[in-house]
Structure formats: C-alpha cells, structure tokens
Amino acid sequence: MASSMSLSEAERMLGLHSPYTPKEVEGAYSVKMRTLNNAYSMAAGPEQDRLDTEKVKAKEARAILLSQSSHAAPRPGASARKTTTHQRRQPSQSWTYTPPPGYSQGRANSPVGIFNAMAGEARKFVGAVAQTFSINPQMAVVLLGMSVLMGILTLFGGKRAEKNGRGAEVMVLSDPMAQVFLDGRYLTDAPFVNPVRIAAGRRVEFRFSNPAYQPLTRTIIVNENKRYTFKVFLDEGTCEASENSEEVAK
C-alpha cells in the first residue's frame, strides 16, 4: 500500500534534513515518540486523539526515511548537531504514565486496575499543575500535599480544639424541623437528641431556617461549660433561648 506522506513531510515530522543515516532516523524517531508520550500523559479527550494520530504519522515517517537513508551518506557532524538540538527540546523532568489495558479500554474492574487508574489521573493532574506554574513535578506534589494538609487542619482542627478546650453545649428543639447555622455556617438539623458542642468565650449568631417559613436569628454570648437551649417555632415566628446554670461535662 502506497504511503500518503511525502518525503519532505516525513523529514519535517522527525526534524531531519537529507542526507541522514538509519541510526539518525531511529534516534529522531525515538525523540519524537518520547515527546508525544510525555504530552499524551498530560492530555485528555480530543487532544489525546490528536496525539495518537501524530504517533501513527511518526511511524509512517520513520518507515519512509529508513528506506530513503539506506543508500545515503551522512554529512560530517550532522548526527551530533541534530542529537544535541533535539535533546535541548526535551523538558528536564517529566512523568510518563501508561494506563493498564483494562483501564485504557474503560474496564478498570480490578483493585489493581482501579489503583493504577487513580495513580495515572493523579500524575496527569500533577503534570498539569507543574506545567501551568512552570515548576517541576516534585515541587507540585509538595505544594499539593501542603494544601491538602491545611484543608484537613481547617476542617477538623477547630472541632478538636472545642472538644479539648473551652466549650459549651447547644440544644435546639424545633417545630417544624429547621436547619441550624452558626455564624453563617451549617451546623446540624434540628430537633436533635445529643447536644452539639461549640467554642465558648465569644459572641455567635444562630440562624434557624426552613424553606417553608421565614428564618429566625438569635445572637448570644457563649460562656464556658454552659448548656444553651433554643425552642424554635418557625410557624409562629418565635424563638426562646435559655442558659442552663449548671455546668456541663467537659
């Protein structure tokens, strides 16, 4: 079957100029495929389809140039210059990922396949971050890890401090049911059985909301180791707040 690619197109594809040897063709082809594989590991969707087409063209160009170079004599120093030029085009660090056959075909139905799939997607994300901010992948991993750690501390650090330090308890008796917000952040649904512990020593705003009624808000100063009870009647638009004079368990 005749090739649809011309000799000049094949030379442009692999970055070669006549004359060249089979060894130079193989070297240029290896560099081209490495570049395409690195780009493929960070691409998705239509871009991956385009890179697959480029790989097929690179293989076709290799076959054309190998047949052309079998009788050609190399120019003095051509191999060294071309090799150096192509080497400079490669990034100093890159991560490549080859998905397992099951995942590449959409059938990651084993634990190993699922793990490999997740690892591959994580590497793609790290590669995209590294490329966007012009940093190496190792630094991208460090920055992402620090971001995750800060998020965990933000979510759970405050709750641990409330349990281990100064705190108070809140009970909400609501009819009908209401969503309870503390300083604008969702806390829980009411009514509930077990008291909710919150930080003490500050002024806080409670908001009780139900889509069928007008919301109610109450602002109190939370004292340490006290229990506050709210009796909320959204249908009547009333809210009673009381502080238990007995200290709650720490």
LINHU-V413863 format. One record per backbone hydrogen bond with DSSP energy under -0.5 kcal/mol. CO is the residue of the C=O (numbers start at 0). NH is the residue of the N-H. If there is no record, write none. Layout:
# LINHU-V413863
CO:NH
CO:NH
This chain:
# LINHU-V413863
5:9
6:10
7:11
8:12
9:13
10:14
10:15
18:74
20:24
21:25
22:26
23:27
24:28
25:29
26:30
27:31
28:32
29:33
30:34
31:35
32:36
33:37
34:38
35:39
36:40
37:41
38:41
39:42
43:46
44:47
44:48
45:49
46:50
47:51
48:52
49:53
50:54
51:55
52:56
53:57
54:58
55:59
56:60
57:61
58:62
59:63
60:64
61:65
62:66
63:67
64:68
65:69
67:70
68:71
74:77
76:80
77:81
78:82
79:83
80:84
81:85
82:86
83:87
84:88
85:88
85:89
86:89
96:98
99:103
100:104
101:106
102:105
106:108
109:113
110:114
111:115
112:116
113:117
114:118
115:119
116:120
117:121
118:122
119:123
120:124
121:125
122:126
123:127
124:128
125:129
126:130
127:131
128:132
129:133
129:134
135:139
136:140
137:141
138:142
139:143
140:144
141:145
142:146
143:147
144:148
145:149
146:150
147:151
148:152
149:153
150:154
151:155
152:156
155:159
156:160
157:161
158:162
159:163
160:164
165:199
166:224
167:197
168:227
169:195
170:229
171:173
171:190
171:191
172:231
174:234
177:189
178:180
178:208
179:186
179:187
180:182
180:206
181:184
184:181
187:179
189:177
195:169
197:167
201:221
203:219
204:182
205:217
206:180
206:208
207:215
208:178
209:212
215:207
217:205
219:203
219:221
220:222
221:200
221:201
222:225
224:247
225:168
226:243
227:170
228:241
229:172
229:231
230:239
231:174
232:235
232:236
232:237
237:232
239:230
241:228
243:226
